[in-house]
Amino acid sequence: MRYSANHKLETKEKLLQSSAVSAKKSGFSTVGVDGLMKAIGLSGGAFYSHFSSKDELFASIVERELRQSLERLGVGQDRDKLERCLKHYLSIAHVENPETGCALPALGAEIARSDVTVRQQAEHWICQLQESWARVLESDSLAWAILSQCIGALVVARMLATPELQRTVLKSSYDEIGRQIAGPRT
């Protein structure tokens, strides 16, 4: 059977999208190549026509997901957009749906254990996001602190079993960030 010229690209994109959802929901290391391919209706052997290894797939997922996070969370010079992003980021919906949210809280530990190439790639996108927030906040250190607090708050909220306690963590973080943003800049 002959496939269209775009078939390989379309299949690779399906694999990236499906694998990213799986990785953010269950962890990347928990699913094998056969499981990743089965999720898009193909055999495990077809994987190697798209990626040379599972590590290469992970690197592609990190790049794709963090680029998308920058597109969603990068704010240019807009303080109102930053505040809307923070409200959405620190929401119970984001806690309950890791597969549709930011890759950093879901994949951060796996990125940290990856080779230097993946970590450098993640660093590139994280720094771009931090720079976007720093322009609005007029402070490099405040942007780093808020970025780190957001990721950490989401991780902590996801670790908790009680929804009310999850909401408390998110609200406490959001309120504290609001105070940091409103306070004097140094």
N, C-alpha and C positions, 0 to 999 in steps of 0.2 A: 504494500500500500504506500502510495506517495503522499507525503505531507506537504502542506503549504510552506512557503519560505519562512513564514512567521511562527510556524508550529513550535520549533525548538525554543524560540524566545518566549512564546506564550506559556509553554510547559515550565520553563525555568522560572518565570514570574509566578506561576501557580505554586511551584515548589517553595520558592522564597516566602510567599505570603502564608501558605499553610504551615511551613516550618516555623516561621516567626510567631504565629498564633500559638502553636504547640509549645514552643520554647518559653514564651512569656507566661503561658498558663501552667505548664508542668515542669519546666526546666529543659534545657537543650540536651543535656547528657542522658536524660531518662528515656529518650526515644531513639531507636536504631534506624538505620537507613531504610530497612524494609518497611517499618512503620511510617516513616516520613513519606515514602513513595506510595504506600497503600492509601494514605489519606487523600492523595490526588488521583487515585485509580490506576496507578502504574506499578510495575514490578520493581523490586529493589535493584536489579541489574541496570535498569534505565537511568538510575541516579548518576552513574559515572559518565554518561554522555553530557552531563550538565556541570558536574563538579568533580574535581580529582579526589576529594576527600571530604569527610564530614567537617573537618576543621575549616576547609575552604568555604563550605556552606555557612558555617557559623560566622566567619569573617564577613561574608556577604550580608547576612542577616543583621549584624551589628551596624554595618555601614548604612544599609537601607533604613533600618529602624531609627537610628540616631539622626539621619538626614531628615526623616519625616518628623521626628520630635522637634528639630530645629524649625522646620516649616510651621508646625503648630504652635510652638512656644516662643519662637523668636518674635520680638515685639518692635523692632525698629526704634522709633523715638516715642512710642505711645504708652504712657503711664497707665491709662485706663485699660488698654489691652493686657498689660502685665498683670494688673489686678484681676481681670477676668480669667486669665490663664491660671493664676495662683488659686483662685476660687475653684475652678474646675479640677485642677491638679489635686488639690487637697479635699476631694469629695469622696463620699462613700461609694459612688458609682465607679470611681477610679480604683478604689480598694477592691471592689467586688468583681471587676472586669479587667484583670491584668492583660488579657489577650488583646484588648483594644486600646491599651494605654501605653505610656512611656516604657521603653525597654530598660531604662536604667535601674529602677527598683527591682524589676523581675530578673534581669540578667546580669546585674552588677557584679555579683560574686563570681559568676562564670567568666565574665570579661576579665576580672582581676586575676583569675587563674590561667588565662589564655596567654599565648605567646606575645612577645613585644609588639609584633605587627598589629595584632588586634587591639592591644591596649593603646598604641599610638593612634590608630584609626578612631577609637572611642575618644581619646584625648582631643583630637582635632574637632570633632563635633561638639563635645562638651565645652571646649574653650569658645567656640563660636556662639553657643547659647549664652555662656557667661558674659561674653563681650556685648551681646545684644542687651542683656539685662543691665549691665554696668553703664551703658550709655543712658538708659532711662533713669537709673538710680543715681548716676553721677558718682559711683563708688565701685571700684573693682572688688574690694574686700566684702562689701555688703552683698554684691551679686553672688560671690562665691558662698557666703554664709547662707543666703536664702536658697540658692540652688541645692546646697548640701542638706539644709533643713527640710526642704520639700521631699527630697528623695528618702531621707531617713525617716521622716514622719510616715510616708507611705509604707515603707518596709515594716516599721513598728506596727502600724495599724493592721497590716495584712497578717502579722504574726499573732494578733490577738483573736480570741474566739468570740468575744462578746461585742455585738454591734454597738451598744451604747459606749463602751470603752473605746472602740475604734473612732466613733464620732468625737469623743472627748479629745483624743490625740490629734485628730485633724483640726478641730476647732481651736485647740490650744496653740497649735503651730500656726494656723492662719492668723489668729489674733496677735501672736507675738511678731510675726512677720509684718503685720499691719503697723504695729508700734515701731518696728525697726525702720520701715519705709517712711513713716510720718515724723520720726525723730530727727534730731539735728545730724547733719552729715559731717563727718570728720575726714 
